[in-house]
Amino acid sequence: MRKVFNKVKQECGPDTIIVSDMSSAIGSRDLSKMNLWEDIGIIYAGAQKNFGTSGLTYLLVRDDVLERVKRDSEQQRIPIPIMMDWKKQASVSDYFVNTPALLSVQVSQLMCEHMLSKGGISYYEELAKKKSELIYDCLDSSVQANLGRSSADLQFVNKVSPTLRSRMNVPFNVTQDGLDAEQNKELESKLLNELVESGFCGLKGHKSLGGLRASIYNSLELGSVEALVDYLKRYQRKQ
């Protein structure tokens, strides 16, 4: 990640404020161990992935960024709407400048209490590692099994570099040698339909990428991932 941050600052300038959307990652890994504030100025995350329901967003802003935005606004005489004035929002202690989404806040509090009862971030970080490794091992093994063959059997292909793979969302495509793109899409549709018939849901890929995607957020138990992996292995063998 440090290489990515350095590249951004080289291309955009050393004073660039890096903003990170951690909606998927937050709650599933210990961010305090990652020295993020050396590079990132703003972190935001929707609560709906791991911390509660939609309607609530977590926002973490480095102190010097708060000061800089306020200073730049005053120097350039660009007014900041009160709802976007993070300096003012952070300084208010006895009232809110707007009515917050109380139900979303309450659900998020209950979710945090539940997570702490399970062991906190360390528990969910280890769980995320186990779940994601299970699926990636299954996908990679399906490809490795076909290496060196003159004609490959059906395989599940994840196109993301191992160093950039997500622990929360695992996209993959179904391919088979000798088939064109449309025929491979038909294979994917067939697999999706059979997965639904077998009790699995939510595995259709993102609309911009297609294919399949296993979303394995904190609420998904390890047993569900094990069941999916077992199904994919059996599905590949019978094709």
Beta strands, then each sheet from edge to edge (+ up, - down):
strand 1: 18-21
strand 2: 40-46
strand 3: 57-61
strand 4: 155-157
strand 5: 169-175
strand 6: 212-215
sheet 1: 1+ 2+ 3-
sheet 2: 4+ 5- 6+
end
